[in-house]
Each structure stands twice: as C-alpha cells, then as structure tokens.
Amino acid sequence: MLTFDDCLGLCDLTEEEVAAIAEHEHLPMIVAAELGNYIIQGSDGALRVKRIIIDDIRHAASVGDLTHVLALKLVLRHFVERHPECRGKPGATREAKNDVVRKFLEKIPGHASLSLAS
C-alpha cells in the first residue's frame, strides 16, 4: 500500500503545492497529489498549477484570511522559482483547467460523487 508520502515522492510537486490543489478542488490530499502529478505532466501543466494557486490566493483574500494569502504567496513564489516557464505568463484559463480536472476525475471509479469546484 502506498502512503501519502510515497505519492508525494512520486510527483513533481511539494506538499504545499498539493495542499493548494486539494483546497482548490476540495479533494483529499492523496487524490490532489495524483491530480497535481497528472496536471504538471501536461505541456502547460505548470501554468495550470500556477492558476490554481492564484485562484486560492484570490479566494483567501476575498474572505479576509490574510495569513493564508501570505502563505499561498510564498507557495506561488517557490513554485515559480522551480518552474521558470511560469514567469510573466498568466496561468491556464479556468475552462482549460476544468477540462483537465474533469478528464482526470472520469478515470476514478465512482467519479460521479466527485464534483468540480467553481
């Protein structure tokens, strides 16, 4: 049986980046690690992850959680440092991101009970 740490070690994301995906998509961390690994492998995967983190920052700011905004900005900074292809480029559109997530969720047995976050 694989643990979360095993899955994290197999994907190209940090735990904080996976947590941002889990928060954004309302998924358990282990599922978010798999989803994040799937997304990051795509040709514009880094931009998609960047957009997820930015969306999380905007949501945290809209609810006044400034501590979380700061934490997510640090996650974003670290992510962009590791993925220079994201510098100065906007992230993938919400529609494109949702298409990737939808395709991923369709592969999971019982996916009908999972839904995309708006």
C-alpha positions in Angstrom: 0.0 0.0 0.0 1.3 3.5 -0.9 1.2 6.2 1.7 0.7 9.9 1.0 4.5 10.4 1.5 5.1 7.8 -1.2 2.7 9.5 -3.6 4.2 12.9 -2.8 7.7 11.5 -3.6 6.5 10.3 -6.9 5.0 13.6 -8.1 6.8 16.8 -9.1 5.1 19.0 -6.6 5.8 20.0 -3.0 3.4 19.2 -0.2 2.3 22.8 -0.1 1.5 22.8 -3.8 -0.5 19.7 -3.4 -2.3 21.3 -0.5 -3.2 24.2 -2.7 -4.7 21.8 -5.3 -6.6 20.0 -2.6 -8.0 23.2 -1.3 -9.0 24.4 -4.7 -10.6 21.2 -5.9 -12.0 20.2 -2.4 -10.1 16.9 -2.6 -8.3 14.7 -0.1 -4.5 15.3 -0.2 -3.7 11.9 -1.7 -6.1 12.5 -4.6 -4.8 16.0 -5.0 -1.2 14.6 -5.3 -2.3 12.3 -8.1 -4.3 15.1 -9.8 -1.4 17.5 -9.4 1.0 15.0 -10.9 -1.3 14.4 -13.8 -1.7 18.2 -14.4 2.0 19.0 -14.1 3.0 16.4 -16.7 1.0 18.3 -19.4 2.6 20.7 -21.8 1.1 23.7 -19.9 0.8 21.9 -16.6 3.0 24.4 -14.7 0.8 27.3 -15.8 -2.3 25.3 -14.7 -0.9 24.8 -11.3 0.1 28.4 -11.1 -3.5 29.4 -11.9 -4.8 27.1 -9.1 -2.5 28.7 -6.6 -3.5 32.2 -7.8 -7.2 31.3 -7.5 -6.6 30.1 -3.9 -4.9 33.4 -3.1 -7.8 35.4 -4.5 -10.3 33.3 -2.5 -8.3 33.7 0.7 -8.2 37.4 0.1 -11.9 37.6 -0.6 -12.7 36.1 2.8 -10.1 38.2 4.6 -7.7 35.4 5.5 -4.5 37.4 5.1 -2.3 34.8 6.9 -3.4 32.3 4.3 -2.9 34.8 1.5 0.7 35.3 2.6 1.3 31.5 2.9 -0.1 30.9 -0.5 2.0 33.7 -2.0 5.1 32.0 -0.6 3.9 28.7 -2.2 3.5 30.6 -5.5 6.9 32.2 -5.3 8.6 28.9 -4.6 6.6 27.2 -7.4 7.6 29.9 -10.0 11.2 29.7 -8.9 11.2 26.0 -9.7 9.2 26.5 -12.9 10.7 29.4 -14.7 8.3 28.8 -17.7 5.6 30.4 -15.5 7.4 33.7 -15.0 5.5 36.6 -16.5 2.8 34.3 -18.1 -0.8 34.0 -16.9 -1.9 30.7 -15.8 -4.2 28.4 -17.8 -7.8 29.6 -18.1 -10.4 28.2 -15.7 -12.1 26.5 -18.6 -9.0 24.7 -19.7 -8.1 23.7 -16.1 -11.6 22.4 -15.5 -11.4 20.3 -18.7 -8.2 18.6 -17.4 -9.7 18.0 -13.9 -12.9 16.6 -15.5 -10.9 14.2 -17.6 -8.9 13.1 -14.6 -11.9 12.6 -12.4 -13.6 10.5 -15.1 -10.8 8.0 -14.7 -11.6 7.5 -11.0 -14.2 4.8 -10.2 -17.3 6.4 -8.7 -16.3 9.8 -10.0 -20.0 10.8 -10.2 -19.8 11.5 -6.5 -16.9 14.0 -7.0 -17.6 17.4 -8.4 -15.5 20.3 -9.7 -15.2 23.4 -7.5 -16.4 26.6 -9.1 
